[in-house]
Amino acid sequence: MGIDLAQGALDVPKDILRAGWWRDGAAPGDGTGSVLIAGHVDSARRGAGAFFRLKNARAGMRVVVTTAGGASRAYRVTTVRAMPKASLPLGVYAATGRERLTLVTCGGPFDRAIGHYKDNIVVTAVPVR
């Protein structure tokens, strides 16, 4: 997935049951940077999305990412945060620094006027060695 520059937002897959990896960031196993994966929380028409339960993640939980090529990489959750979409830290997009996994979905209150959630749920995890 890429960044929608017109909207200033990370793209997500059209299929709400799939998560999308940010192609300009780190890939699982790169050794540095943020592996950023985004997915839908839900849809009024289709129900629960790929990251519907992400808000229930807790520090210490294990997450396994499997690439399209079939390789798997395990991570341990370190933080789970809800934050306004405008406050999404730039570190989630970093291609440098310690290797980490960042999972992002929508959350918080739903704003019916604009048809979107006001917040993001951001889960950060570190590789299990």
KEGU-536364 format. One record per atom (N, C-alpha, C, CB): residue number from 1; atom name; x, y, z. Coordinates in steps of 0.1 Angstrom, whole numbers, plus 5000, padded with zeros to 4 digits. Glycine has a CB too. Example, Ala and Ser with C-alpha at 12.3 -4.5 7.8 and 13.67 -1.06 7.14 Angstrom:
2
(1 "N" (5132 4943 5078))
(1 "CA" (5123 4955 5078))
(1 "C" (5132 4967 5078))
(1 "CB" (5113 4955 5090))
(2 "N" (5128 4978 5071))
(2 "CA" (5137 4989 5071))
(2 "C" (5129 5000 5079))
(2 "CB" (5141 4994 5057))
***
This chain:
129
(1 "N" (5008 4988 5000))
(1 "CA" (5000 5000 5000))
(1 "C" (5009 5012 5000))
(1 "CB" (4990 5000 5012))
(2 "N" (5003 5024 4996))
(2 "CA" (5011 5036 4995))
(2 "C" (5004 5047 5004))
(2 "CB" (5012 5041 4981))
(3 "N" (5008 5059 5003))
(3 "CA" (5002 5070 5010))
(3 "C" (4994 5078 5000))
(3 "CB" (5013 5079 5016))
(4 "N" (4981 5080 5003))
(4 "CA" (4973 5088 4995))
(4 "C" (4976 5103 4998))
(4 "CB" (4957 5085 4998))
(5 "N" (4984 5109 4989))
(5 "CA" (4989 5122 4992))
(5 "C" (4978 5133 4992))
(5 "CB" (5000 5126 4981))
(6 "N" (4968 5131 4984))
(6 "CA" (4957 5140 4983))
(6 "C" (4949 5141 4996))
(6 "CB" (4947 5137 4972))
(7 "N" (4948 5129 5003))
(7 "CA" (4941 5128 5015))
(7 "C" (4950 5129 5027))
(7 "CB" (4933 5115 5016))
(8 "N" (4963 5127 5025))
(8 "CA" (4973 5127 5036))
(8 "C" (4971 5115 5045))
(8 "CB" (4972 5139 5044))
(9 "N" (4967 5104 5039))
(9 "CA" (4964 5092 5047))
(9 "C" (4970 5079 5040))
(9 "CB" (4949 5090 5048))
(10 "N" (4973 5070 5049))
(10 "CA" (4978 5057 5045))
(10 "C" (4967 5049 5038))
(10 "CB" (4984 5049 5057))
(11 "N" (4970 5044 5026))
(11 "CA" (4960 5036 5019))
(11 "C" (4957 5023 5027))
(11 "CB" (4964 5033 5005))
(12 "N" (4946 5017 5025))
(12 "CA" (4943 5004 5031))
(12 "C" (4936 4996 5020))
(12 "CB" (4933 5005 5044))
(13 "N" (4937 4983 5021))
(13 "CA" (4932 4974 5010))
(13 "C" (4917 4977 5008))
(13 "CB" (4934 4960 5013))
(14 "N" (4912 4975 4996))
(14 "CA" (4897 4976 4993))
(14 "C" (4890 4965 5000))
(14 "CB" (4895 4976 4978))
(15 "N" (4896 4953 5001))
(15 "CA" (4889 4942 5008))
(15 "C" (4892 4944 5023))
(15 "CB" (4895 4928 5003))
(16 "N" (4881 4946 5031))
(16 "CA" (4882 4948 5045))
(16 "C" (4888 4937 5053))
(16 "CB" (4869 4952 5051))
(17 "N" (4888 4925 5047))
(17 "CA" (4893 4913 5054))
(17 "C" (4908 4911 5052))
(17 "CB" (4886 4901 5049))
(18 "N" (4915 4920 5045))
(18 "CA" (4929 4919 5042))
(18 "C" (4936 4931 5048))
(18 "CB" (4932 4919 5027))
(19 "N" (4948 4929 5053))
(19 "CA" (4957 4940 5058))
(19 "C" (4967 4943 5047))
(19 "CB" (4964 4936 5071))
(20 "N" (4972 4956 5047))
(20 "CA" (4981 4960 5037))
(20 "C" (4994 4965 5043))
(20 "CB" (4975 4971 5028))
(21 "N" (5005 4961 5037))
(21 "CA" (5019 4965 5041))
(21 "C" (5023 4977 5034))
(21 "CB" (5029 4953 5039))
(22 "N" (5028 4987 5041))
(22 "CA" (5033 5000 5035))
(22 "C" (5046 4997 5027))
(22 "CB" (5035 5011 5045))
(23 "N" (5045 4997 5014))
(23 "CA" (5056 4993 5005))
(23 "C" (5068 5002 5006))
(23 "CB" (5051 4993 4991))
(24 "N" (5067 5014 5011))
(24 "CA" (5079 5023 5011))
(24 "C" (5086 5022 5025))
(24 "CB" (5075 5037 5009))
(25 "N" (5082 5013 5034))
(25 "CA" (5088 5011 5047))
(25 "C" (5096 4999 5047))
(25 "CB" (5078 5011 5058))
(26 "N" (5100 4994 5059))
(26 "CA" (5107 4982 5061))
(26 "C" (5098 4970 5058))
(26 "CB" (5113 4981 5075))
(27 "N" (5105 4959 5054))
(27 "CA" (5098 4946 5052))
(27 "C" (5101 4937 5064))
(27 "CB" (5102 4940 5038))
(28 "N" (5093 4928 5067))
(28 "CA" (5096 4919 5078))
(28 "C" (5110 4912 5076))
(28 "CB" (5085 4908 5079))
(29 "N" (5118 4913 5086))
(29 "CA" (5131 4907 5085))
(29 "C" (5142 4916 5080))
(29 "CB" (5131 4895 5077))
(30 "N" (5139 4929 5077))
(30 "CA" (5149 4938 5072))
(30 "C" (5160 4941 5083))
(30 "CB" (5142 4951 5067))
(31 "N" (5156 4941 5095))
(31 "CA" (5166 4944 5106))
(31 "C" (5165 4958 5111))
(31 "CB" (5179 4941 5101))
(32 "N" (5160 4967 5104))
(32 "CA" (5158 4981 5108))
(32 "C" (5145 4987 5103))
(32 "CB" (5170 4990 5104))
(33 "N" (5140 4997 5110))
(33 "CA" (5128 5004 5106))
(33 "C" (5115 4998 5110))
(33 "CB" (5129 5005 5091))
(34 "N" (5105 5005 5106))
(34 "CA" (5091 5001 5110))
(34 "C" (5084 4993 5098))
(34 "CB" (5083 5013 5113))
(35 "N" (5080 4981 5101))
(35 "CA" (5072 4973 5092))
(35 "C" (5058 4978 5095))
(35 "CB" (5074 4957 5094))
(36 "N" (5052 4986 5086))
(36 "CA" (5039 4992 5088))
(36 "C" (5028 4984 5081))
(36 "CB" (5039 5007 5084))
(37 "N" (5018 4980 5088))
(37 "CA" (5007 4972 5082))
(37 "C" (4994 4979 5087))
(37 "CB" (5007 4957 5086))
(38 "N" (4985 4982 5078))
(38 "CA" (4973 4989 5081))
(38 "C" (4961 4980 5076))
(38 "CB" (4972 5003 5074))
(39 "N" (4950 4981 5083))
(39 "CA" (4938 4974 5079))
(39 "C" (4926 4980 5084))
(39 "CB" (4939 4959 5084))
(40 "N" (4914 4976 5079))
(40 "CA" (4901 4982 5083))
(40 "C" (4897 4976 5096))
(40 "CB" (4891 4979 5072))
(41 "N" (4890 4984 5104))
(41 "CA" (4884 4979 5116))
(41 "C" (4871 4973 5113))
(41 "CB" (4882 4991 5127))
(42 "N" (4863 4980 5105))
(42 "CA" (4850 4974 5101))
(42 "C" (4844 4982 5089))
(42 "CB" (4840 4975 5113))
(43 "N" (4832 4978 5085))
(43 "CA" (4825 4985 5074))
(43 "C" (4810 4983 5077))
(43 "CB" (4828 4978 5060))
(44 "N" (4802 4994 5075))
(44 "CA" (4788 4994 5078))
(44 "C" (4781 4983 5069))
(44 "CB" (4782 5008 5075))
(45 "N" (4786 4981 5057))
(45 "CA" (4780 4971 5048))
(45 "C" (4786 4956 5050))
(45 "CB" (4783 4975 5034))
(46 "N" (4799 4955 5054))
(46 "CA" (4805 4942 5054))
(46 "C" (4808 4937 5068))
(46 "CB" (4817 4942 5046))
(47 "N" (4806 4945 5078))
(47 "CA" (4809 4940 5092))
(47 "C" (4823 4942 5096))
(47 "CB" (4805 4926 5093))
(48 "N" (4828 4933 5105))
(48 "CA" (4842 4933 5110))
(48 "C" (4852 4932 5099))
(48 "CB" (4843 4922 5121))
(49 "N" (4863 4940 5101))
(49 "CA" (4874 4940 5092))
(49 "C" (4886 4932 5097))
(49 "CB" (4878 4954 5089))
(50 "N" (4897 4932 5090))
(50 "CA" (4909 4924 5093))
(50 "C" (4914 4928 5107))
(50 "CB" (4919 4927 5083))
(51 "N" (4913 4941 5111))
(51 "CA" (4919 4945 5124))
(51 "C" (4908 4949 5134))
(51 "CB" (4928 4958 5121))
(52 "N" (4896 4942 5133))
(52 "CA" (4885 4945 5142))
(52 "C" (4889 4943 5156))
(52 "CB" (4874 4936 5138))
(53 "N" (4897 4933 5159))
(53 "CA" (4901 4930 5173))
(53 "C" (4914 4937 5177))
(53 "CB" (4902 4915 5175))
(54 "N" (4920 4945 5169))
(54 "CA" (4933 4951 5172))
(54 "C" (4933 4959 5185))
(54 "CB" (4938 4960 5160))
(55 "N" (4921 4966 5188))
(55 "CA" (4920 4974 5200))
(55 "C" (4921 4965 5212))
(55 "CB" (4907 4981 5200))
(56 "N" (4920 4952 5211))
(56 "CA" (4921 4943 5223))
(56 "C" (4935 4938 5225))
(56 "CB" (4911 4932 5221))
(57 "N" (4944 4942 5217))
(57 "CA" (4958 4937 5218))
(57 "C" (4963 4943 5232))
(57 "CB" (4967 4942 5207))
(58 "N" (4973 4935 5238))
(58 "CA" (4979 4939 5250))
(58 "C" (4994 4936 5250))
(58 "CB" (4972 4931 5262))
(59 "N" (5001 4944 5257))
(59 "CA" (5016 4942 5258))
(59 "C" (5019 4928 5262))
(59 "CB" (5022 4952 5268))
(60 "N" (5029 4922 5255))
(60 "CA" (5033 4908 5257))
(60 "C" (5027 4898 5247))
(60 "CB" (5029 4904 5271))
(61 "N" (5016 4902 5241))
(61 "CA" (5010 4893 5231))
(61 "C" (5019 4890 5219))
(61 "CB" (4996 4899 5226))
(62 "N" (5018 4879 5213))
(62 "CA" (5026 4875 5202))
(62 "C" (5018 4878 5189))
(62 "CB" (5030 4860 5203))
(63 "N" (5025 4883 5179))
(63 "CA" (5019 4886 5166))
(63 "C" (5028 4879 5156))
(63 "CB" (5017 4901 5163))
(64 "N" (5022 4872 5146))
(64 "CA" (5030 4865 5136))
(64 "C" (5025 4871 5122))
(64 "CB" (5028 4850 5136))
(65 "N" (5035 4876 5115))
(65 "CA" (5033 4882 5101))
(65 "C" (5037 4872 5091))
(65 "CB" (5040 4896 5100))
(66 "N" (5029 4869 5082))
(66 "CA" (5032 4860 5071))
(66 "C" (5032 4867 5058))
(66 "CB" (5023 4847 5071))
(67 "N" (5043 4867 5051))
(67 "CA" (5043 4875 5038))
(67 "C" (5036 4867 5027))
(67 "CB" (5058 4877 5035))
(68 "N" (5034 4875 5016))
(68 "CA" (5028 4868 5004))
(68 "C" (5036 4857 4999))
(68 "CB" (5026 4879 4993))
(69 "N" (5049 4857 5002))
(69 "CA" (5058 4846 4998))
(69 "C" (5058 4834 5007))
(69 "CB" (5072 4851 4996))
(70 "N" (5051 4835 5019))
(70 "CA" (5050 4824 5028))
(70 "C" (5060 4825 5040))
(70 "CB" (5052 4812 5021))
(71 "N" (5069 4835 5040))
(71 "CA" (5078 4836 5052))
(71 "C" (5071 4842 5064))
(71 "CB" (5090 4845 5048))
(72 "N" (5074 4837 5076))
(72 "CA" (5067 4841 5088))
(72 "C" (5078 4848 5097))
(72 "CB" (5060 4830 5095))
(73 "N" (5073 4858 5104))
(73 "CA" (5082 4865 5114))
(73 "C" (5073 4868 5126))
(73 "CB" (5087 4879 5108))
(74 "N" (5078 4865 5138))
(74 "CA" (5071 4867 5151))
(74 "C" (5075 4880 5158))
(74 "CB" (5073 4855 5160))
(75 "N" (5066 4886 5164))
(75 "CA" (5068 4899 5171))
(75 "C" (5061 4898 5185))
(75 "CB" (5063 4911 5163))
(76 "N" (5065 4906 5194))
(76 "CA" (5059 4907 5208))
(76 "C" (5054 4921 5209))
(76 "CB" (5069 4903 5219))
(77 "N" (5041 4923 5213))
(77 "CA" (5035 4936 5214))
(77 "C" (5041 4944 5226))
(77 "CB" (5020 4935 5216))
(78 "N" (5045 4956 5224))
(78 "CA" (5051 4964 5234))
(78 "C" (5041 4976 5238))
(78 "CB" (5064 4970 5230))
(79 "N" (5034 4981 5229))
(79 "CA" (5025 4992 5232))
(79 "C" (5012 4991 5224))
(79 "CB" (5031 5006 5230))
(80 "N" (5001 4996 5230))
(80 "CA" (4988 4997 5223))
(80 "C" (4983 5011 5226))
(80 "CB" (4978 4986 5227))
(81 "N" (4981 5019 5216))
(81 "CA" (4977 5033 5219))
(81 "C" (4966 5037 5209))
(81 "CB" (4989 5043 5217))
(82 "N" (4956 5045 5215))
(82 "CA" (4946 5052 5207))
(82 "C" (4950 5066 5206))
(82 "CB" (4932 5050 5213))
(83 "N" (4949 5072 5194))
(83 "CA" (4953 5086 5193))
(83 "C" (4946 5092 5181))
(83 "CB" (4969 5087 5190))
(84 "N" (4944 5106 5182))
(84 "CA" (4937 5112 5171))
(84 "C" (4945 5110 5158))
(84 "CB" (4936 5128 5173))
(85 "N" (4938 5108 5147))
(85 "CA" (4945 5105 5134))
(85 "C" (4955 5116 5131))
(85 "CB" (4934 5105 5123))
(86 "N" (4953 5128 5134))
(86 "CA" (4962 5139 5131))
(86 "C" (4975 5138 5139))
(86 "CB" (4956 5153 5133))
(87 "N" (4975 5130 5150))
(87 "CA" (4986 5129 5159))
(87 "C" (4994 5116 5156))
(87 "CB" (4982 5129 5173))
(88 "N" (4992 5109 5145))
(88 "CA" (4999 5097 5142))
(88 "C" (5014 5101 5141))
(88 "CB" (4994 5090 5129))
(89 "N" (5023 5095 5150))
(89 "CA" (5037 5099 5150))
(89 "C" (5044 5095 5137))
(89 "CB" (5044 5092 5162))
(90 "N" (5053 5103 5133))
(90 "CA" (5061 5100 5121))
(90 "C" (5069 5087 5122))
(90 "CB" (5070 5112 5118))
(91 "N" (5072 5083 5134))
(91 "CA" (5080 5071 5136))
(91 "C" (5074 5059 5130))
(91 "CB" (5082 5069 5151))
(92 "N" (5060 5059 5129))
(92 "CA" (5054 5047 5123))
(92 "C" (5058 5045 5108))
(92 "CB" (5039 5048 5123))
(93 "N" (5063 5056 5102))
(93 "CA" (5067 5056 5088))
(93 "C" (5082 5054 5086))
(93 "CB" (5063 5068 5081))
(94 "N" (5090 5053 5097))
(94 "CA" (5105 5054 5097))
(94 "C" (5110 5041 5091))
(94 "CB" (5110 5055 5111))
(95 "N" (5120 5043 5081))
(95 "CA" (5127 5032 5075))
(95 "C" (5140 5029 5083))
(95 "CB" (5129 5034 5060))
(96 "N" (5142 5037 5093))
(96 "CA" (5155 5035 5101))
(96 "C" (5151 5033 5116))
(96 "CB" (5164 5048 5100))
(97 "N" (5161 5031 5124))
(97 "CA" (5159 5028 5138))
(97 "C" (5157 5014 5141))
(97 "CB" (5147 5036 5143))
(98 "N" (5154 5010 5153))
(98 "CA" (5152 4996 5157))
(98 "C" (5141 4990 5149))
(98 "CB" (5149 4995 5172))
(99 "N" (5143 4977 5146))
(99 "CA" (5133 4970 5138))
(99 "C" (5121 4968 5147))
(99 "CB" (5138 4956 5134))
(100 "N" (5109 4971 5141))
(100 "CA" (5096 4970 5149))
(100 "C" (5085 4968 5139))
(100 "CB" (5094 4983 5157))
(101 "N" (5074 4963 5144))
(101 "CA" (5062 4961 5136))
(101 "C" (5052 4972 5141))
(101 "CB" (5056 4947 5138))
(102 "N" (5045 4979 5132))
(102 "CA" (5035 4988 5136))
(102 "C" (5022 4985 5129))
(102 "CB" (5039 5003 5133))
(103 "N" (5012 4982 5136))
(103 "CA" (4998 4979 5131))
(103 "C" (4989 4990 5133))
(103 "CB" (4993 4965 5137))
(104 "N" (4982 4995 5123))
(104 "CA" (4973 5006 5124))
(104 "C" (4959 5003 5119))
(104 "CB" (4979 5018 5117))
(105 "N" (4949 5008 5126))
(105 "CA" (4935 5007 5122))
(105 "C" (4928 5019 5127))
(105 "CB" (4929 4994 5126))
(106 "N" (4916 5021 5123))
(106 "CA" (4907 5032 5129))
(106 "C" (4902 5028 5142))
(106 "CB" (4896 5035 5119))
(107 "N" (4898 5038 5150))
(107 "CA" (4892 5035 5163))
(107 "C" (4886 5047 5169))
(107 "CB" (4902 5029 5173))
(108 "N" (4882 5046 5182))
(108 "CA" (4877 5057 5189))
(108 "C" (4863 5060 5184))
(108 "CB" (4885 5070 5187))
(109 "N" (4858 5072 5187))
(109 "CA" (4844 5075 5183))
(109 "C" (4843 5076 5167))
(109 "CB" (4840 5089 5189))
(110 "N" (4831 5072 5163))
(110 "CA" (4828 5073 5148))
(110 "C" (4821 5087 5146))
(110 "CB" (4819 5061 5144))
(111 "N" (4826 5094 5136))
(111 "CA" (4820 5107 5133))
(111 "C" (4811 5105 5121))
(111 "CB" (4831 5118 5130))
(112 "N" (4798 5105 5123))
(112 "CA" (4788 5102 5113))
(112 "C" (4788 5113 5102))
(112 "CB" (4774 5101 5118))
(113 "N" (4791 5125 5106))
(113 "CA" (4791 5137 5097))
(113 "C" (4802 5135 5085))
(113 "CB" (4794 5150 5104))
(114 "N" (4813 5129 5089))
(114 "CA" (4823 5126 5078))
(114 "C" (4824 5112 5074))
(114 "CB" (4837 5132 5083))
(115 "N" (4818 5103 5082))
(115 "CA" (4818 5089 5078))
(115 "C" (4830 5081 5082))
(115 "CB" (4815 5087 5064))
(116 "N" (4838 5086 5092))
(116 "CA" (4851 5080 5096))
(116 "C" (4852 5080 5111))
(116 "CB" (4863 5088 5089))
(117 "N" (4861 5071 5115))
(117 "CA" (4865 5072 5130))
(117 "C" (4874 5084 5132))
(117 "CB" (4871 5058 5134))
(118 "N" (4874 5089 5144))
(118 "CA" (4882 5101 5147))
(118 "C" (4897 5097 5150))
(118 "CB" (4876 5109 5158))
(119 "N" (4899 5085 5155))
(119 "CA" (4912 5081 5160))
(119 "C" (4918 5069 5152))
(119 "CB" (4911 5077 5175))
(120 "N" (4930 5066 5156))
(120 "CA" (4937 5054 5151))
(120 "C" (4941 5046 5163))
(120 "CB" (4950 5058 5143))
(121 "N" (4941 5033 5162))
(121 "CA" (4946 5024 5171))
(121 "C" (4960 5020 5166))
(121 "CB" (4937 5011 5174))
(122 "N" (4970 5022 5174))
(122 "CA" (4984 5019 5169))
(122 "C" (4990 5009 5178))
(122 "CB" (4993 5032 5169))
(123 "N" (4994 4997 5173))
(123 "CA" (5000 4987 5181))
(123 "C" (5015 4986 5176))
(123 "CB" (4993 4973 5179))
(124 "N" (5024 4986 5185))
(124 "CA" (5038 4985 5182))
(124 "C" (5044 4972 5188))
(124 "CB" (5046 4997 5187))
(125 "N" (5052 4965 5181))
(125 "CA" (5057 4952 5185))
(125 "C" (5072 4951 5181))
(125 "CB" (5049 4940 5180))
(126 "N" (5080 4943 5188))
(126 "CA" (5094 4941 5185))
(126 "C" (5096 4926 5181))
(126 "CB" (5103 4944 5197))
(127 "N" (5106 4924 5173))
(127 "CA" (5108 4910 5168))
(127 "C" (5111 4901 5180))
(127 "CB" (5120 4909 5159))
(128 "N" (5106 4888 5179))
(128 "CA" (5110 4878 5189))
(128 "C" (5122 4871 5183))
(128 "CB" (5097 4868 5191))
(129 "N" (5132 4871 5190))
(129 "CA" (5145 4865 5186))
(129 "C" (5146 4850 5190))
(129 "CB" (5157 4873 5190))
***
